[in-house]
Amino acid sequence: MDLLKNQKVDFSNRNITISYQGHVATDAVSERDIAHLEKQILEERGKPQAPPYPLAVLRINKLNIVANDELGIAVIIENKGKGSLYRLKGIIRSSYPPLDKKEFNFGRILPGERKRIARSIRIPIRSKDQEVSLKVNFTEENDYIPPPQAARLSIRALTKDEVLDLYHSGRLTKQDALYFAKIGKLSRPVLAYSCQVKDDITETSAGNSDGIIQRGETIKILLTVKNNGQVQATSVKARLQLERKLTGIDFFKDRANLGDIASGELKQCDFSVAVKRTSTTRMLPLKLTLVETGLNVSVTEELSLPLDDRIAPMVIVTRKKVTSSPSFLVSRIDSYFG
């Protein structure tokens, strides 16, 4: 389908209405035909038979805008002259990179015709408080251009509460969350923990239930982790290992996945360590590591657990019940890395 001079094309639906010399014809066309017609109108070249007279209007939905909001910019061109405009284009010039060089391609505008092009531009989430100037300059095939259109915007950075709301709703990428944590607008999780040693008879421990670590026992170290921060701790993992290599010590369980820990929430896991009768150490040197992946929080602490010199006596089970003594509290530390 070829474009004719002085025809008007309506792209509002899949039926293209063409007006030429007072006659109207409607053709059902494909998306490919529509794209072809649009391209022809934008790229059509020519010289007007009478002088065109373009007028421009710049409309902006928000002159005071917050970071991460959508900025709506519309440019309206009306040709009040008697001749056609060809390859008319508006280009934003601004020292603010997200706005600079954004284009509004009008192409051909017939006498008496009015065209409007709108663009939506998201203000970057990390934007700081600033005043931004912009100007829309125009070019046209035959240099019939409207006056430049200028505006000034005020951009406000996100507050701590707004950043926290975005984080809680899952609308912050990890990179943006780390950025806001770095500049102090988003607090990190604060992981507090406590450890208890148990030597009773369970699936992961075997001892005499006196709460004292002795050779010949397999102890269970119960770890409790609490998130004292304002934001959720994401995918928390724990690991317990020897600080240095020792003979006579075996780990049956040295890792645990605690998952997400909400602000103020407690979660528990346990580790299993065997102290063989052949062990000669008087202290169990352990290293505890907690890792949170959401905001890259990590905790590494050394735990030194004393061993009793006595050999653990045989555990006597009566009616399959074991009397247990109070567990030995090893350590409690609030720690985080900002």
Legacy VTK file of the C-alpha trace (Angstrom):
# vtk DataFile Version 3.0
C-alpha trace
ASCII
DATASET POLYDATA
POINTS 338 float
0.000 0.000 0.000
1.655 3.251 -1.122
1.203 6.527 0.690
-0.358 9.356 -1.288
0.351 13.008 -0.843
-1.957 14.827 1.581
-3.570 11.622 2.855
-4.408 11.237 6.551
-3.863 7.894 8.239
-5.550 6.807 11.480
-3.577 4.105 13.368
-6.057 3.792 16.247
-7.037 0.258 15.253
-6.301 -2.404 12.689
-8.577 -0.731 10.130
-6.599 1.996 8.367
-8.729 4.882 7.162
-7.233 6.829 4.263
-8.672 10.184 3.157
-7.628 11.556 -0.202
-9.299 14.329 -2.192
-12.564 13.955 -0.280
-12.836 10.180 -0.742
-12.469 7.728 2.148
-11.479 4.073 1.885
-10.975 1.598 4.725
-8.718 -1.442 4.435
-8.166 -4.195 6.994
-4.407 -4.506 7.313
-1.849 -6.512 9.272
0.559 -5.299 11.968
3.258 -5.441 9.331
1.270 -3.100 7.075
0.745 -0.689 9.973
4.462 -0.656 10.764
5.239 -0.051 7.086
2.813 2.876 6.901
4.168 4.388 10.111
7.709 4.142 8.800
6.724 5.820 5.544
5.124 8.728 7.376
8.128 9.174 9.682
10.691 9.006 6.885
8.805 10.683 4.034
10.739 13.541 2.491
9.428 16.466 0.500
9.106 20.206 0.113
5.963 22.076 1.103
3.948 23.827 -1.620
3.005 26.528 0.912
4.633 27.615 4.182
3.930 25.408 7.221
3.658 26.966 10.676
4.392 24.518 13.549
3.484 25.225 17.161
4.756 23.057 20.020
3.534 22.390 23.545
5.484 20.484 26.240
3.494 18.802 28.982
4.974 17.046 32.038
2.838 15.149 34.551
5.027 15.947 37.596
7.411 18.834 38.062
8.149 17.572 41.589
8.955 13.889 41.395
10.373 11.184 43.673
13.077 8.703 42.721
11.655 5.491 41.233
8.489 7.273 40.009
7.366 7.386 36.378
7.812 10.736 34.668
5.339 11.382 31.867
6.501 13.743 29.096
4.274 14.635 26.153
5.082 16.835 23.158
2.249 18.187 21.014
2.808 19.643 17.535
0.122 21.485 15.581
0.680 22.659 12.016
-1.274 25.899 11.557
0.316 26.637 8.199
-0.762 25.777 4.661
2.100 23.424 3.823
3.248 20.069 5.179
6.038 19.444 7.659
8.447 16.568 6.930
10.562 14.395 9.250
9.832 16.573 12.256
11.586 15.334 15.383
11.935 16.559 18.975
15.006 15.662 21.055
15.442 16.233 24.801
18.691 17.848 25.872
19.530 17.641 29.573
22.537 17.281 31.852
20.543 14.532 33.619
21.447 11.312 31.709
18.103 9.469 32.145
16.367 12.246 30.187
19.030 13.279 27.701
18.624 12.332 24.016
15.097 10.948 24.365
13.351 11.426 21.003
9.844 12.248 19.754
9.511 11.322 16.074
6.547 13.038 14.401
7.503 12.562 10.758
5.106 14.252 8.327
2.434 16.619 9.672
-0.195 17.886 7.244
-1.652 21.413 7.312
-4.148 21.697 10.163
-2.984 18.391 11.657
-2.197 17.966 15.356
0.006 15.179 16.713
0.837 14.162 20.259
3.641 11.822 21.360
4.035 10.790 25.008
6.893 8.987 26.732
7.146 7.460 30.162
10.566 7.609 31.824
11.291 6.011 35.189
13.443 8.141 37.445
16.333 5.938 38.681
15.760 4.566 42.165
19.161 5.782 43.391
18.592 9.413 42.343
19.634 12.054 44.852
17.944 15.376 45.662
18.523 17.615 42.671
17.111 20.206 40.282
17.022 19.097 36.647
16.619 21.257 33.557
15.545 19.938 30.177
14.917 21.427 26.761
13.209 19.885 23.736
14.874 21.021 20.507
13.343 20.316 17.098
14.599 19.406 13.647
12.646 19.310 10.366
13.499 18.388 6.774
13.170 21.972 5.524
14.050 23.756 8.797
10.458 24.709 9.618
10.777 24.159 13.341
8.768 25.337 16.369
10.491 27.175 19.234
12.338 24.974 21.773
10.334 23.925 24.828
11.962 23.996 28.267
11.081 22.796 31.762
12.675 22.377 35.179
12.118 19.403 37.477
12.733 18.874 41.185
13.772 15.294 42.037
13.610 14.036 45.616
15.617 11.061 46.860
13.879 8.192 48.635
13.590 8.417 52.413
14.610 5.605 54.775
10.970 4.649 55.310
10.337 4.508 51.565
13.423 2.335 51.013
12.342 0.023 53.846
8.849 -0.287 52.352
10.299 -1.187 48.958
12.566 -3.783 50.570
9.774 -5.400 52.573
7.541 -5.574 49.499
10.268 -7.247 47.433
10.589 -4.333 44.991
14.297 -3.708 45.608
16.911 -5.622 43.660
19.761 -7.035 45.703
22.163 -4.533 44.117
19.911 -1.598 45.059
19.397 -2.967 48.578
23.161 -3.230 49.075
23.578 0.322 47.765
21.030 1.731 50.221
22.562 -0.294 53.062
25.972 1.132 52.191
24.758 4.755 52.338
22.827 4.155 55.566
19.275 4.250 54.218
18.595 0.558 54.826
19.621 -1.252 57.996
20.977 -4.769 57.768
19.779 -7.789 59.753
21.403 -8.076 63.193
22.044 -11.721 64.033
22.265 -12.698 67.691
22.943 -16.284 68.709
23.258 -18.587 71.667
24.665 -22.121 71.940
23.785 -24.936 74.328
25.580 -28.253 74.734
23.484 -31.351 75.316
24.794 -34.852 75.910
21.577 -36.799 76.345
20.413 -39.731 74.237
18.901 -38.504 70.943
19.308 -39.208 67.249
22.279 -36.805 67.128
23.821 -37.198 70.592
24.852 -39.903 73.054
26.098 -39.205 76.586
25.322 -39.352 80.261
23.073 -36.253 80.313
25.147 -34.341 82.876
25.689 -31.345 80.556
29.472 -31.748 80.630
31.517 -32.648 77.554
33.483 -35.828 78.218
35.520 -38.191 76.094
33.461 -40.999 74.663
30.382 -38.790 74.168
28.686 -37.487 71.049
27.317 -34.061 71.910
24.578 -32.018 70.354
25.246 -28.286 70.091
21.916 -26.479 69.900
22.179 -23.130 68.096
19.499 -20.457 68.494
19.626 -17.497 66.129
17.558 -14.331 66.540
17.230 -11.471 64.092
17.416 -8.253 66.130
17.407 -6.076 63.018
14.546 -4.179 61.385
14.654 -6.117 58.119
14.298 -9.789 57.301
17.399 -11.948 57.188
17.320 -13.941 53.957
18.521 -17.525 53.455
20.572 -17.776 56.643
23.043 -20.659 56.742
25.105 -21.872 59.702
28.300 -23.918 59.852
30.281 -25.278 62.788
33.823 -26.564 62.288
37.093 -27.103 64.137
39.285 -24.040 64.418
42.285 -26.313 63.919
42.786 -29.950 63.064
42.481 -32.348 65.977
42.568 -36.131 66.219
39.752 -37.939 67.952
37.051 -35.437 66.921
34.383 -36.247 64.323
31.510 -34.130 63.002
28.338 -36.001 62.118
26.455 -32.792 61.337
28.268 -29.519 60.723
25.907 -27.457 58.520
22.345 -26.179 58.776
20.009 -24.064 56.675
17.881 -21.735 58.800
16.120 -20.088 55.849
14.574 -16.635 56.209
14.394 -15.096 59.685
11.930 -12.245 60.141
12.687 -9.255 62.344
12.430 -10.405 65.982
12.088 -14.089 65.029
14.010 -16.991 66.608
15.124 -20.114 64.753
17.040 -23.166 65.921
19.288 -25.848 64.484
21.738 -28.345 65.936
25.154 -29.840 65.211
26.555 -33.231 66.195
30.163 -33.672 67.369
31.780 -36.914 68.570
34.617 -36.741 71.118
36.351 -40.103 70.997
37.888 -41.739 74.053
41.258 -41.519 72.294
41.123 -37.710 72.144
43.799 -35.926 74.202
42.546 -32.345 73.838
41.324 -30.440 76.896
39.514 -27.785 74.854
37.244 -28.114 71.835
38.169 -25.150 69.569
35.230 -24.447 67.260
34.425 -21.791 64.680
30.806 -20.781 64.094
29.876 -19.057 60.833
26.499 -17.489 60.016
25.891 -16.200 56.494
22.902 -14.157 55.283
22.599 -13.715 51.516
20.058 -10.885 51.210
22.257 -8.039 52.457
25.521 -9.980 52.725
25.637 -10.164 56.509
28.134 -12.626 57.993
29.091 -13.576 61.535
32.209 -15.572 62.420
32.958 -16.392 66.048
35.347 -18.727 67.864
33.890 -21.004 70.536
36.140 -22.810 73.027
34.355 -25.602 74.853
36.138 -27.216 77.819
36.383 -30.993 78.111
36.188 -32.761 81.444
39.220 -34.936 82.145
37.054 -37.776 83.329
35.874 -40.447 80.949
32.131 -40.452 80.559
30.585 -43.378 82.413
28.321 -45.849 80.702
24.786 -44.568 80.314
22.231 -46.825 81.927
18.796 -46.636 80.359
15.895 -47.658 82.595
12.536 -48.152 80.904
13.968 -46.249 77.910
14.085 -42.965 79.814
17.146 -40.934 80.648
17.232 -38.310 83.361
18.883 -35.185 81.977
20.516 -32.361 83.844
20.302 -28.689 82.798
22.232 -27.978 79.608
25.456 -26.044 79.713
25.128 -22.557 78.189
28.229 -21.975 76.094
27.964 -18.538 74.578
25.691 -15.721 73.568
26.869 -12.910 71.325
25.084 -10.185 69.364
27.109 -9.548 66.251
26.738 -8.200 62.756
28.776 -6.585 60.029
27.467 -3.337 58.556
LINES 1 339
338 0 1 2 3 4 5 6 7 8 9 10 11 12 13 14 15 16 17 18 19 20 21 22 23 24 25 26 27 28 29 30 31 32 33 34 35 36 37 38 39 40 41 42 43 44 45 46 47 48 49 50 51 52 53 54 55 56 57 58 59 60 61 62 63 64 65 66 67 68 69 70 71 72 73 74 75 76 77 78 79 80 81 82 83 84 85 86 87 88 89 90 91 92 93 94 95 96 97 98 99 100 101 102 103 104 105 106 107 108 109 110 111 112 113 114 115 116 117 118 119 120 121 122 123 124 125 126 127 128 129 130 131 132 133 134 135 136 137 138 139 140 141 142 143 144 145 146 147 148 149 150 151 152 153 154 155 156 157 158 159 160 161 162 163 164 165 166 167 168 169 170 171 172 173 174 175 176 177 178 179 180 181 182 183 184 185 186 187 188 189 190 191 192 193 194 195 196 197 198 199 200 201 202 203 204 205 206 207 208 209 210 211 212 213 214 215 216 217 218 219 220 221 222 223 224 225 226 227 228 229 230 231 232 233 234 235 236 237 238 239 240 241 242 243 244 245 246 247 248 249 250 251 252 253 254 255 256 257 258 259 260 261 262 263 264 265 266 267 268 269 270 271 272 273 274 275 276 277 278 279 280 281 282 283 284 285 286 287 288 289 290 291 292 293 294 295 296 297 298 299 300 301 302 303 304 305 306 307 308 309 310 311 312 313 314 315 316 317 318 319 320 321 322 323 324 325 326 327 328 329 330 331 332 333 334 335 336 337
